[in-house]
Amino acid sequence: MNRPVVVGVDGSPSSLVAAEHAARAALLRSRPLLLVHGYLHASGYGVPLNPYDLGVPVPSEEAQKMLERTAAELTGRWPGLAVEVRQVAGGPGATMIEESRGAELVVVGSRGLGGFAGLLLGSVGAQVAAHAHCPVLVVRPDEQPIPVDGPVLVGVDGSESSRLAVGLGADEAALRDVPLVLVHVGPADGDRTVPEEIEESQAAYQAEAVRLLADASAAVRAEHPDLVVREHPVRAAGAAQGLIEASGAASLLVVGTRGRAGFAGLLLGSVSQAAIQHAHCPVLVAHPVS
């Protein structure tokens, strides 16, 4: 099954940047690109009426022209790219999540035009990132031109979600022909003033970080023996802060949806959510392809 890379497009600058990232991702994977535009009733999204009283929503000719124009521009810039377009009736998050069932990758922008098609990260983007049935790439308008030379960065905490992110990050680094950097974020010293406590904390963190990073590196090298893998233990006030700071030199940050509870937890509502909001590069949220 030749699963496509799917991107939501509404004509906004954010969605068009997302479409550029999606085009490159599709070519890297030798997959077709599917541009999706959602539509509801002309009265708008969230109308407090029985939808059957409004009749069946219909595709927009204007939206169809926007999709076809975007497709033509992308194929002109990305030779060899196969692009399809589709208008879909339904709610924004639910539509993209449903499209993800048959997708290799879903790409969302951080902000859209509002209403159904608006891919506002705080609502639709976060909903898709949390519940999609395949990996989700989140991009922002300031992430153009597309970064290509930086390494792929992955947060490591030893959880199953983190292991999935490491595997996906390794595959992505191999596709992009860039190094993979494995990051484990340990707690800062905080308010400890007793030297012995600081020393014990540092020793415990160092041992845990070395073990987790070594295990992750071994798993990656077993699958990608030629991939350059770097281990990067850092200390920060929180996992999100550590990953966001480390993302400054990366072309992509890969995070899991959920991790261990407490400090290291890569829970989408906390660490991953903060990463997709504030990272200095695009963020790939790891989901198994179902």
N, C-alpha and C positions, 0 to 999 in steps of 0.2 A: 504494500500500500504506500503510495507516494504522498505522504502527509504534507500539507502545505505549511508555510509560515503565514500566520494570520495577523493582520494589523487592523485596528479600528481607525477609520478615517472620517473626519467631519469637515475638512477644509481649513481647520485652524492651524496656526503655525506649529503648535505642539504635535498635532497628529501628522503633519507633513514631515516633521523631523523624525517622528517614530516610523513613518513609512520608509524613509531613507535607511534607517537602521535595519528595518525588516527586509529591505531589498538586499542589503549586503549579507544579512544572515541567511537568506534564502539561497543566494549564490554560493556561499561557503558550504552549505549543506546539499547543494544540487537539488533543491526543492522548488516547487512553484510558490509564488506569492499570491495570497488572497487578500484583497482590500474589501473590508466589510463596513457598510454604513447602515446604522439602525434608524428606523423611523417609527413614529407613533402617530396619533391623530394630530391634525393640523392645529388643534386647540392647545397642544402642548403636552408636556410630561406632567403626570401627577394630577390630572384633571379630576376633581371630586364628583364624577358622574359615573353612572353605569356604562362601561365601555360599549355594551351592546346598543345603547341608545345613540352612540356616536357613529355606529356603522364600522365597517372593517377599514383599518388604515391602509393606505395605498402608497406605493413607492413614489418618490419625488423625481420629476424629470430633471430638476436642477441638481439634485444630489447625484443622479446618474451621470450627468455631464461632468460634475466634479470628480467622480470616481474615474471616469474614462480619461479625463484630462490628466489626473494624477498618474494613472497607469501608463499613459503615453510618455509622460515626463520621466518616469522611472525606467521604462524600457530604453529610452533614449540615453539615459545616464549610465545604465547598467546593462551592457550588451550581453545577450544570452539569457536574460531574465524572462521567465514566463510568468505573466500576471493575469489573474482573473479578478473580476469585481462582482460584488453581491450586495443587494439591499435586503435587510432582514427586519421583519416586524417583531418588536418585543422590547422589553426593558433593557437598559444598557449593560449592567453587570451580567444579568442572566444570559443575554445573547452572546457575549464574548465567552462566558464560561461554557455555554453549549457548543460554540464553535471550537473551543479548545479540545473537545472530545476527539475530534478527528485531525488535530493539528500537531505538527512537530514542535512548534514554538508559537506563543502569542506575544505580540508586541503592543504595548500601550504607551501613550504619551501621558505626561503628568497633568495636563490641563487641556480642555477642549472648549467648545463654544457654549457649553451649558445645555441643559435639557437632556434629552436622551443621548445624543451623540457625544456630549461633553465627557471626556475621559479625565475627570477631576480626580487627582490621586487620592484625596481624602475620602472619596466615596467609591466610584466605579473602579478606578485603578487599584485601590487597596483590596476591593472585593474580588477582582479578577486575580490579583497576586496571591490572595489567600486561598481561593477555591478552584482555580483552574485545574484541568486534567492533564496539563503538560507544563513545561517550564514557561515562565513569564519574564520577558525583558521589559523593564521600565526605563524610559528615557525622558529627558527634559529638553526644552527648547535651547538652553545654553550649551547643550552637548553636540553642537555642530561647529566645525566639521567633525566627522566621526573619528574618534581616537582609534588608532590602529597599532601603534608601536609599543604602548605600555603593556606590562604584564597583566595576566588575569589573577585576581586576588580572591582567595576563599577563606572564610572564617571557619576555624576548626575548634570544636569543643568535645569531640568524642561521641556525640549523639548519632542516632541513625539518620536524622535529618541532615546533620553535618556531613556524614559519610556520603550521602546522596549528593550534596553540594560539591564535595571534593571531586567525586567522579564526574559530575557535569562540568565543573571548572576545568578539569584535566582535558576532557574532550574538547572544550571550547578553546583552550590554549593551544592544543594540537591543531585544530582547524585554523586558528589565526597565526600559527607559527610564532608564538611568543612564549616567554617563560611563565610558569605557574608559581605563584607565591602563596604559601600556606601561612595563615596568621592565627596565632592563638593569643587571645587577650586575657591577661591576668589582672587581678585587682591591684589598684594603687595602694601605697602604704597607708593612706588615709590619715587618721589622727594619731597613729601610734607614735609615742615619744620615747618608748623604752627600746634601746638599741637591740636587746636580745630578741624582742618581739619582731622587730623589723628583719633581723637576720634570719629568724626561723621562717617568717613569712616568705622571704625571698628564696630561701632554700626549697621550701615546699612548692612554691610556684614554678621554680626552675625545673624541678624534677618532673612535675606534672606536664609542663609545657614540652619538655624534651620528649617525654613518652608519647604524648598525643601527636606531636608533629612527626616523630619518627614513624609511628604507625601509619599516619596518613601518607607520608612520603613513600613508604614501602608499597602501599596499595596502589598508588599512582604509577610507580615505576614498574610494577608488575604488568600494568596495562599499556603503559606508554614509556618503554625503556629509553627512547631517544629524547624525551621531553626534559627540558631544563626545569628543575624543581628547586625552589628556595624555601627555607624555613625561617619564619620571622616571628619570634615571640615578642610581644609588646605588653606594656603595663599602662592602664588607663583607668579613669574613674568609672568606666562602664564599658561593656562589650561594644555597644553602639559607637561610643566616642572613639574607641580604639580602631574599629573598622573604618569609620568615616575619615579619621585622620590618615590612616594608611592608604585610603583610596585615592589620595591626591596624585599619585604617580601611576595609577593603574588605568587600563583601557576598559576594564570590566570588574565589577565586584559581584561575587556569587554568594548568596546566603540561602540557608535552609528556611523552611517555614516554621519549624519548632525545634527546640533543642532541650537541653537539661533545664530544670527549674533553677531559679536563682540567677546568680551573676552571669553564668555562661549561656543562659538560655537564649537560643535564637528564635524567640517567639515572634510571629509576624506582627502581633500587636505591639511589640516593644522594639526589640533590636532590628528585626528586618524592616519593620515599619519606619523606624528612624533612618535606616540605611537608604530606603528608596526615596525618602523625603530629602535627605541631606548629603548623600554621597557625592563625591566630585567626579563621578563617572557613571555610566549606565549600570543598572543593577539587574542581575539575573536571579530570579527566585526559583529555587529548585523544586520541581514536582516530578514524580515519575510519570512517564507517558502511559496513559491508561487506554 
